[in-house]
Amino acid sequence: MNKRNNNIQELIEKKKNRNAELEAIILQKKELLHQKEIQYKQSKQRLDRIRTQFIKVKQGNTANVARSLRRVLKRNAAYLTGRRNRRELFDKSIKRKKAAVKIKKVKYSLYELGFRKKALVDLEQILRTTDNGYLKNLAAWELALWHANKYTKDGARNALHYLSLATKKEKRVDFLRKAAIMKAECLQILDDTEQGKYVIANMLKKQEHVDLYLAAANLETRLENKIAWINKAFSLNRMSSIELNLDSNVSLYDALRTKSIKKCTQKMPQMPKVSIIIPVYNAEYTIKTAMDSILTQTWSNIEVLVVDDCSTDNTVNVVNEYVRKDSRVQLLTTEMNSGPYVARNIALQIAKGDFVTINDADDWSHAEKIEVQVKHLLENERLVANTSQQARLTEDLNFYRRGKAGQYTFANMSSLMFRRKIVMEKLGYWDCVRFGADGEFKKRLKEVFGDSAVVDLQNGPYSFQRQSNSSLTGNSVFGYHGYFMGVRKEYADSYQHYHKVAKDLYYPFPIEKRLFPVPEPMWPIREKETSENKHFDVIIASEFRLLGGTNMSNIEEIKAQKMLGLRTGLIQMSRYDFHSEKQMNPKVRELIDGDQVRMLNFGEKVTCDVLIVRHPPVLQEWQKYLPEIAAHKVCVIINQPPKREYSKNGQVLYDIKRCANHLKKYIGKSGTWYPIGPRIRETLLKHHVQDLQSIKLANEDWMNIINVNEWKRPYYKRTDKIKIGRHSRDQYVKWPNDKEQLLTIYPDSPEYEIHILGGAKSPQKVLGTLPANWHVKEFGEVPPKDFLANLDVFVYYTHPNWVEAFGRVIFEAMATGVPVILPPSYKQLFGEAALYAAPNEVIEKIHYLMQDEKIYQLQVTRAFQYIEQHFGYAKHARRLEDCFVSKLVEGT
């Protein structure tokens, strides 16, 4: 009987094995079929392209061929003439680097600035048109990631298409691993889990990696299989296995526990104490998981400081149960709800540990987490801090990429463990904000102790961060999604500026006055939601990253409004084509005080009496990350004509109608458009009559303003040589384009010193070499006020086809006390404040001024009086008053 049973058992086993073999064969056949389908689609696409090309050739349409030929000839000519490095033809690393730089710019515009429509169109265009294979692959990769992050069936189908393009000819194993993970995710969304399993299994043959095992876990429906894959990930880093405690009625996430915990055998006197701070707010359903995982740590010499931030649920009672059971636990409370970093600081004040770390109230930690981090710091005495890794996990035990490309594990910011005494002595406390201070604290650590003093351990996920729809880091407005945007971006920009300028990076607690301003949503004690505190007298929306005249104009208006006692809000509106600066102009940043002058961000809702939009190119492309604004009056300041210059091939900078439509979508109004001066108005009326039909053009100009008293030089002393100067951006349109004329205006003569601020590459192209008497400083090398104070005369001439919007640099020279010589076209704007001359008359005018001190001083006085009358702060006060009066009139 037993023998018969054994035979039956063996037969069953053979059948099972055969079934497994057949399933494997079926999977292979499916993959083969899938590959054939892809090949068929690709072949069909190639055939369609050949047919299209054939039709074009047949019809005599050779434009595409000619265009390609021109591109090749132009590129080769550039190499042959030495204008481009010949290595670029053959050096793959240069091509790869150039491709990466280009895609990085598009990614920045897409994710951080919110140019979704334009950036995606550009990625598609790159994919279609580039002949750089690296660039094509990178564009396809970014499009794949964008669509995969939608987590929809359509998104998954699109992502698979782009992944097939991105991985073409790709041999880098790390890249292929990330692609496999994303492909498996997409296949699962499309209900083809078995194919997803095959993709991961195939990749595991090439590389064992934690993320691949976590991806395999995601594809399992049976719990035992899911846990087995997770434990395989742990085994790669020699971490103890985990298991599920399914005895209680909790979520699968809350059933997690480390299996077979072995306490650290180090004797207590030699075991440094670790202070583990846990801020809590309304965490009655999650705190138990966090507490259990911390109190079962293998490193037992710990104190657990739980700080309740005025919870309204049963959190305090749950924590008190732990206080009664374990002497290592203390419960502290905040006086009012202030956010997790104030709670942390309260605990840090009484912490006694040699090391300090954090555990969030809703996160599970592996039992060996503290031990691993402590031992690493003990073994590396030069280090001040370290972090461990984490993975985001749903309550159903599915790992979540959080926007990362084929990656589940990453640095856990809240796991930062640091040496308490030395860090508190040098850095003090966390910044008191609602969110985002982990990054600030870590950056501050590196600023004070050096980059190498902080190490991100890459030895497996020692925490599973709970992924839920209510998680702050999942918030679409304030959340962190792999890139900074909105409030988080403004906070990062603000603290980075403070880190650069502050002499001491010690943060006290409690803090009476903030060390640097932060957006209102981040304040620990928020303003009450009333219409008054969300209302501003004036809001200025502009491209605050620019370093030139646009922001000098913004700065003067902000200062004037502050002197008038007005409340000003600032909104960063970005230009899609501007990449040279990422940070706000530091001179603008210095004016933000968080009270009278505030930065406004995506996610906020504000109102204002007057909205000033300066610099129309910011309206050219639609951008998502702007606050919601209700404005009584909208003024668009045209400080630049729609074209760079008005030759036949002059570049178009913006389209008036398109910009007006975007503004109406943003605000509900297309506004009144104000030229910044008569030259802009003339250009609009001459070249853009039809475009002006789509806007309301104001009858008066919105002149720039300046505070003469701030610019006036304290004294003037002439030297032997006449110092002729000018400053502007180093663009070809800012200079005359004729060599003879250029040297007539700015002569190559030992009698004169030519001083230039802003660089001189453009005139050098015209002249060949710069004269010996030219003294050039780059833009930002010295403040314009200091540069101007050392000149005898300011001479400003530009490209004949260039329309100078206003010429802020001109009245800055006048306000400094430097006589100015200009082309006659400026007379309507500056009147008797300047002298006017044709290029061949400039030197004569200079000698007229310099030969008689009375004539020189008379011209200086005339300019002062004219500037004060036409461009002083009182001018700005009057035009704002008109806006406020119109509101009162309309309200009656």
MOBELKA-V160854 format. One record per helix or strand. SS is the DSSP state (2 for helix, 1 for strand). FROM is the first residue (numbers start at 1). TO is the last residue. Records with the same first field share a line. If there is no record, write none. Layout:
BEGIN
SS=FROM-TO  FROM-TO
END
This chain:
BEGIN
2=2-58  63-80  86-89  92-112  116-129  133-148  153-166  173-189  193-204  210-218  223-236  253-255  268-270  287-295  315-325  340-350  369-379  413-415  420-426  437-449  451-453  472-474  486-501  520-522  549-563  586-589  616-619  656-667  678-687  691-694  708-711  732-734  739-745  761-767  784-789  808-816  824-833  839-850  853-871  873-891
1=242-244  256-258  274-280  302-308  329-333  355-358  364-365  385-393  399-400  409-411  417-419  428-428  433-433  454-466  507-507  523-523  535-542  568-572  597-600  605-614  628-638  643-643  652-652  672-675  696-697  722-727  752-757  774-777  793-796  819-822  835-836
END
